[in-house]
Amino acid sequence: MKAERLRKFTKITAVLAAAVIMTVALAGCGSKQTTDKSLSKIQTDENAKSVTITATTQGKFTDKDTMHCVVFNDGKMASHSMFVTGCTPEKFHEALVKVGGTPWNTTDKELKDGEYTDGQKVNVTLTWKGQEEPVELGDILVTNGGKHPDTDIRFSGNKENIDKAGSGCILCLNSCWAGITSNASYAFNDIDSGKVKMKLDKDNAPDDKQKVKITFTLE
């Protein structure tokens, strides 16, 4: 009897131990995804035809060039982006359509090097703590020769492509076949090829880890 009770006790102990390990593992997974719920919020204003999302600044891009301006924090390109957000590309695309936007590319067509995006124009501004007056996107960026770049942001669309790519791209700084919005001032691959430089302007951009609100207004 004692041996039987011992076996039962051992089984119960093993089950409890496994349950504790599983609970700790799940808690760890959950905490990674829910660190800041405000980053997932989307504000839409149909009268103003605008969509506002919240993101966090990655200050390392004052010293590194990148074509990625705003990326979903679980997207493949999040570590390569100036700003990361909890807003998914799918939700952002849906919000732009809700406020009256018409996506340009509604197929799985991909731009080739040297080709340009098209579509409805979008004005992009930012605000953050201590900077309540909206700042134009181009004013926080610096390109070749230390100048502010041209910004001709378009509602590129690309919903099918972003689903396939998994990059998480919400705003790209040259024309792009995956970003929901992208910059028609520069051709696809202009930045990655090194032809065009693109960094955060250390004198005008928000500080590293600064939370910002980014507003996309249809024109």
Backbone torsions as a table, in degrees:
resi	resn	phi	psi	omega
1	MET	NA	-42.2	-179.5
2	LYS	-61.3	-42.1	179.8
3	ALA	-62.7	-40.5	179.5
4	GLU	-64.6	-43.6	178.7
5	ARG	-63.3	-37.8	179.9
6	LEU	-63.9	-40.9	178.1
7	ARG	-63.9	-41.9	178.0
8	LYS	-62.2	-42.9	-179.5
9	PHE	-62.8	-41.2	179.9
10	THR	-63.8	-41.2	178.5
11	LYS	-62.7	-45.5	-179.7
12	ILE	-62.0	-43.6	179.8
13	THR	-60.9	-41.8	-179.6
14	ALA	-64.8	-41.6	179.4
15	VAL	-63.6	-45.0	179.0
16	LEU	-62.7	-41.6	179.5
17	ALA	-62.6	-41.8	179.1
18	ALA	-64.2	-38.5	179.8
19	ALA	-64.5	-41.1	179.7
20	VAL	-63.9	-43.9	179.8
21	ILE	-62.1	-43.0	180.0
22	MET	-63.5	-41.0	179.7
23	THR	-62.2	-44.4	179.8
24	VAL	-63.5	-42.1	179.9
25	ALA	-62.7	-44.7	179.7
26	LEU	-65.3	-38.9	178.7
27	ALA	-61.9	-40.3	178.6
28	GLY	-63.9	-43.1	178.9
29	CYS	-63.3	-42.3	-178.0
30	GLY	-65.8	-39.2	-175.6
31	SER	-66.0	-30.1	-179.8
32	LYS	-66.1	-34.5	-174.9
33	GLN	-89.0	-15.9	-171.7
34	THR	-124.5	34.3	-178.0
35	THR	-67.1	-35.3	-178.8
36	ASP	-148.0	97.5	-175.4
37	LYS	-66.0	-23.0	-178.9
38	SER	-64.3	-24.3	-179.5
39	LEU	-70.7	-13.5	-179.1
40	SER	-95.4	-8.3	-175.5
41	LYS	-74.3	142.8	175.1
42	ILE	-124.7	129.0	175.6
43	GLN	-108.5	128.2	177.2
44	THR	-118.1	142.0	177.3
45	ASP	-131.5	101.0	-175.6
46	GLU	-69.2	-28.9	177.8
47	ASN	-69.3	-43.1	179.4
48	ALA	-84.4	-9.0	-176.2
49	LYS	57.0	47.5	-176.0
50	SER	-129.2	153.8	175.4
51	VAL	-129.1	129.5	179.7
52	THR	-120.5	130.2	176.2
53	ILE	-123.6	163.1	178.9
54	THR	-110.2	140.0	-177.8
55	ALA	-144.6	168.3	177.2
56	THR	-114.3	137.1	-179.0
57	THR	-77.5	136.4	172.2
58	GLN	-108.4	96.0	-170.3
59	GLY	-65.5	-13.3	-179.6
60	LYS	-61.9	-16.9	-177.7
61	PHE	-85.8	13.3	164.4
62	THR	-78.1	-17.8	-178.8
63	ASP	-116.8	-7.2	-177.5
64	LYS	-126.4	138.6	177.3
65	ASP	-80.4	145.8	175.7
66	THR	-158.1	148.0	174.2
67	MET	-88.8	-10.1	-173.5
68	HIS	-93.4	117.3	-178.2
69	CYS	-97.1	-53.6	179.9
70	VAL	-131.1	125.7	-177.4
71	VAL	-137.0	142.2	173.5
72	PHE	-58.6	135.3	-172.0
73	ASN	-65.7	-13.5	174.5
74	ASP	-104.2	6.4	179.0
75	GLY	-78.0	159.1	-178.2
76	LYS	-61.8	-27.8	-176.3
77	MET	-98.4	12.5	-176.8
78	ALA	-58.4	-39.8	-178.2
79	SER	-74.0	-8.4	-179.6
80	HIS	-106.2	11.7	-171.6
81	SER	-112.7	145.1	177.9
82	MET	-63.9	-36.0	-179.3
83	PHE	-133.6	140.1	175.7
84	VAL	-121.5	144.6	-175.0
85	THR	-136.6	159.3	174.7
86	GLY	-87.3	-3.5	178.4
87	CYS	-78.3	127.1	179.4
88	THR	-78.5	152.8	175.9
89	PRO	-56.8	-37.1	-179.1
90	GLU	-63.2	-45.4	179.2
91	LYS	-66.7	-37.4	179.1
92	PHE	-66.3	-44.5	176.8
93	HIS	-58.3	-46.4	179.3
94	GLU	-59.7	-40.4	-179.5
95	ALA	-67.5	-40.6	178.2
96	LEU	-63.5	-39.0	177.1
97	VAL	-65.9	-40.4	-178.9
98	LYS	-59.0	-37.5	-177.5
99	VAL	-89.4	9.0	173.9
100	GLY	111.4	8.8	-178.2
101	GLY	-78.5	149.0	175.8
102	THR	-119.7	111.7	-179.2
103	PRO	-67.1	144.7	-179.3
104	TRP	-78.5	-60.8	-178.1
105	ASN	-94.2	112.9	179.0
106	THR	-110.7	14.6	179.3
107	THR	-117.1	-167.4	176.4
108	ASP	-101.9	20.8	178.6
109	LYS	-64.5	138.5	179.7
110	GLU	-115.0	135.8	175.4
111	LEU	-68.0	146.7	173.6
112	LYS	-99.2	164.0	178.5
113	ASP	-52.4	131.9	178.2
114	GLY	90.4	-8.1	178.8
115	GLU	-90.7	158.5	-174.7
116	TYR	-117.2	148.7	172.6
117	THR	-76.2	170.7	176.4
118	ASP	-146.3	-169.6	177.3
119	GLY	115.2	-174.0	-176.9
120	GLN	-65.3	135.6	-179.1
121	LYS	-71.9	145.6	-179.5
122	VAL	-135.5	126.7	175.4
123	ASN	-92.4	133.7	-176.5
124	VAL	-119.2	125.9	177.5
125	THR	-130.9	160.7	-179.5
126	LEU	-132.5	148.1	169.8
127	THR	-135.6	156.0	175.3
128	TRP	-157.2	172.4	-177.6
129	LYS	-57.5	123.8	-176.9
130	GLY	91.0	-9.3	177.0
131	GLN	-134.4	75.9	-175.4
132	GLU	-80.8	-22.3	177.1
133	GLU	-78.6	126.8	-178.0
134	PRO	-57.4	135.9	178.9
135	VAL	-109.5	133.1	178.1
136	GLU	-66.8	144.1	-178.0
137	LEU	-52.5	-47.3	-176.7
138	GLY	-59.9	-25.7	-177.0
139	ASP	-74.9	-15.0	178.2
140	ILE	-104.2	5.7	-179.0
141	LEU	-114.9	157.0	176.3
142	VAL	-137.4	139.9	-177.7
143	THR	-127.1	-158.6	-176.5
144	ASN	-49.2	134.5	177.7
145	GLY	73.5	14.3	178.7
146	GLY	73.5	15.8	-178.8
147	LYS	-91.5	159.6	171.3
148	HIS	-75.2	137.3	-176.3
149	PRO	-77.3	164.2	170.6
150	ASP	-75.6	141.5	177.6
151	THR	-131.1	109.6	176.6
152	ASP	-123.0	75.0	-173.0
153	ILE	-76.5	135.5	-178.9
154	ARG	-125.6	153.2	172.4
155	PHE	-80.3	83.9	-174.6
156	SER	-66.6	-27.3	-179.8
157	GLY	90.0	-105.4	172.8
158	ASN	62.4	26.6	-177.6
159	LYS	-61.0	-42.1	178.7
160	GLU	-64.6	-40.1	-177.2
161	ASN	-70.7	-37.7	-178.9
162	ILE	-69.2	-33.5	175.9
163	ASP	-62.2	-38.2	-178.4
164	LYS	-76.8	-42.5	-174.8
165	ALA	-73.1	-37.7	-178.0
166	GLY	67.6	17.6	-176.5
167	SER	-74.9	-24.8	-179.9
168	GLY	83.2	12.0	-172.3
169	CYS	-71.2	121.9	176.2
170	ILE	-103.8	-39.1	177.6
171	LEU	-141.5	122.7	176.8
172	CYS	-111.3	149.0	-172.7
173	LEU	-93.6	-0.4	162.1
174	ASN	-131.9	173.9	178.8
175	SER	-55.3	141.2	-175.8
176	CYS	-148.6	147.9	178.9
177	TRP	-92.8	-3.9	-178.9
178	ALA	-114.9	-32.4	-177.8
179	GLY	-67.1	140.5	176.7
180	ILE	-64.2	-40.1	170.5
181	THR	-123.5	149.6	177.8
182	SER	-155.0	169.7	-168.7
183	ASN	-98.9	109.0	-178.5
184	ALA	-73.8	-4.0	177.7
185	SER	-71.1	-22.4	-177.7
186	TYR	-130.9	146.5	-177.7
187	ALA	-76.8	162.0	175.7
188	PHE	-58.9	132.8	178.9
189	ASN	79.3	3.3	178.3
190	ASP	-59.3	-39.4	-176.6
191	ILE	-82.3	-47.8	-179.9
192	ASP	-60.8	-31.1	-180.0
193	SER	-76.3	-14.7	-178.5
194	GLY	92.0	-2.9	179.1
195	LYS	-63.7	-39.4	178.8
196	VAL	-119.8	131.5	175.2
197	LYS	-89.7	147.3	178.5
198	MET	-154.3	112.1	179.9
199	LYS	-132.9	167.3	166.9
200	LEU	-73.0	139.3	177.0
201	ASP	-78.8	111.1	-174.8
202	LYS	-61.9	-20.2	179.7
203	ASP	-87.1	-21.6	-173.9
204	ASN	-122.4	-20.2	-176.5
205	ALA	-77.6	156.7	174.8
206	PRO	-63.3	156.1	-178.5
207	ASP	-69.1	163.7	176.3
208	ASP	-55.7	135.5	179.4
209	LYS	70.2	4.3	177.3
210	GLN	-69.6	130.4	176.3
211	LYS	-78.0	134.8	-178.5
212	VAL	-130.5	155.5	170.3
213	LYS	-107.1	127.4	-178.7
214	ILE	-114.8	121.5	-176.4
215	THR	-110.8	128.1	178.6
216	PHE	-108.9	115.3	-177.3
217	THR	-115.2	122.7	179.2
218	LEU	-68.7	140.2	178.4
219	GLU	-106.4	NA	NA
